[in-house]
Amino acid sequence: MHFEGGELWHGEMVALKAFLGTESAPLDYEHPPHLRPELMEATLARLVHVLRQNVISATAFRLPADNATGRGNLCVVTLNRQHAAASDFETTRDMFGLEKAVAGKISHARYLNTVDYVEFAVDHEVFHCLASVYVGGAPIVRKEFGAEYNQYRRESASDAFALAMHIRAHGAITPYARNITHVRALGLLSNRPDHCTFKTTREILKIKPETLAAMSPRDLMAFARQTAERWIDSYDAYVDWRIAALQAARIVGLASFSDADLRRETEQRPAAKEQVELLVKRYRYYYEQLFTDTELSFDILP
């Protein structure tokens, strides 16, 4: 199901609740059976929030055997096209999280094509549903940053799948493929460590388009997961990266990262100087590339 949200959110939620009935189950988070009613309530409340705020998202449900569709699962994708892709400029500005005055200086060569962006977003969100159905929801965690780490893992695989699907559809490494990888290379701008999937998306760009074109979507799903797993850091390395990213963000003057965040996370262990220096170099290099039209290279820095 595709829900647009905005002014339509209430009617869409009424229709969804009627369709789900009382026997459906949420799939996006592992949970003990006795907590299923509470998780369903939280899942529907989250859907209300993302619909009202025009957030792109995916939510997976298992349907009862006697449902009207005859299918076992439901994927609800929320995407308001007018809000998400008003123009190439607005889409690009939003993805980088930049003010208009700065975004206005970005080279047109770096703009994200809105049609490509919407297709990429749908593939990305559908992969989340596929992962919940075929692999399982986000596992129960007991480590301090366990939830963030699992989100980082899921986002890495979803980005890998969406980028592979894009290249497969076009038969080439397109400007959009390079530009969305550029977005991920500047993940510090968005203050979203779980969306810093640069290492995984960079690897997808190295695969020959004809290799991806020969794969079915099911094959690409497995390939995306394998690629992500190969490049995803361990939990401890991820925590070290978060600490280094906070320190690097403060050095380059990104106000979205607060000193309170830095103090809380560096209580785990101090940031590695070499990692901080690499992140600062990477950020400064890719930030400068926003304002040029030269072909992007993603192998200059490790």
Residue, then its C-alpha position, 0 to 999 in steps of 0.5 A: m500500500h502507498f500512503e501519501g500522508g499530509e491532509l489524507w493521513h486520517g482517512e488512510m489510517v482509518a482504512l488501514k486499521a479496518f483492513l488489518g483487523t484484530e489478527s494482524a501482527p507487526l513485523d519490523y521489531e522482534h518481540p515476545p508474543h505477549l507484547r504484540p498488542e502494545l507493539m501494534e499500538a506503537t507501530l500504528a502511532r508511528l505511522v500516524h506521526v510519519l504520515r502527518q510529518n510527510v516522512i518517507s517510511a516503510t512498515a511491514f505486517r503479517l496478515p491473517a490467513d483469511n484476509a481479502t488479498g489472499r497474501g500473507n504480508l503487507c508493506v505500507v510505504t508512506l511517501n508524499r511526492q509533492h513534499a519529497a520531490a518538489s524540485d531537483f533543488e529542494t530534494t538536494r537541499d533537503m537530503f544534505g540538510l543545507e540552508k537555502a543560501v548555501a544550497g543555492k551555491i551547489s553545482h547543478a551537476r550535484y542535484l538529485n533528479t527527483v524521478d530517480y530519487v522517488e524510485f530510489a526511495v521506494d526501492h529503499e523502503v520496500f527493501h525494509c519490508l522484505a528484510s522484515v518478512y524474510v530475515g526478521g525485524a530489528p532484534i531486541v537489544r541490550k547494548e547502549f547503542g544496539a538500536e542505533y547499530n541495528q538501524y545502521r545495518r538495515e540502512s546500509a543493506s537498504d541503500a545497497f539494494a536501492l542503488a543496485m536496483h537503480i543501476r540495474a534499471h538504467g544499465a549504467i552508473t548514472p549521475y544520480a548513482r554518484n550523487i546519492t553516494h555523495v550524499r552518504a559521503l557527507g553523512l555528518l551533515s545530516n546528524r544521522p549516524d545510522h544513514c552514514t552508509f557510504k562504505t556500502t554504497r561506494e562498493i555498489l558503484k564498483i560492480k559492473p552494471e551488466t552484472l547487476a542487470a543480470m540479477s533478479p530483484r530476489d538475487l539483488m536482495a541477497f547480494a545487497r545484504q551480502t555486500a552490506e554485511r561485508w562492509i558493516d563495522s562490528y558493534d564496537a567499531y560502530v561505537d568508535w565511529r560515532i565517537a569519532a564522528l561527533q568529534a569530527a563534526r565539532i572540528v568542522g563546525l557542525a552545530s547539529f552535534s552537541d557537546a552534550d552528545l559528545r560528552r555522553e558518548t566519549e564516556q565509552r572511550p576516547a575518540a581515535k585521533e587517526q579516525v577523527e582526522l580521516l573523517v575531517k578530511r573526508y568531510r572537507y573534501y566531499y563538501e568542496q565537491l558540492f560546488t564543482d561539476t567535475e566527476l566525483s571520485f570516491d577512492i581518493l580517501p579510504 
